[in-house]
Amino acid sequence: MNKNLLFNLILGAMITLTVPILGALGEMRLDAYISMFALEYFVAMAVLRPRRRTIDLLAIILLSIFFIIVGVRVIEILLT
């Protein structure tokens, strides 16, 4: 099976499972969902290592958003 196809199937399954699980746990914050999606993407990338022909723009965007979310949480903790 093609590595890129396997990567897309696994990532899709992980994201599909994450949404109902977090919903069942009562999670309402959008940043929790986005953080989990970013972590799942990077775990799938590390394990499956799909071939990329161009710059992985999605990885750059997800990492940037993840850093912003973490930065906001740290600032909230420091200011309280």
Buried (B, 14 or more C-beta within 10 A) or exposed (E): EEEEEEBBEBBEEBBEEBEEEBEEEEBEEEBBBBBBBBBBBBEBBEEBEBEEEEEEEEBEEBBEBBEEBEEEEEEEEEEE
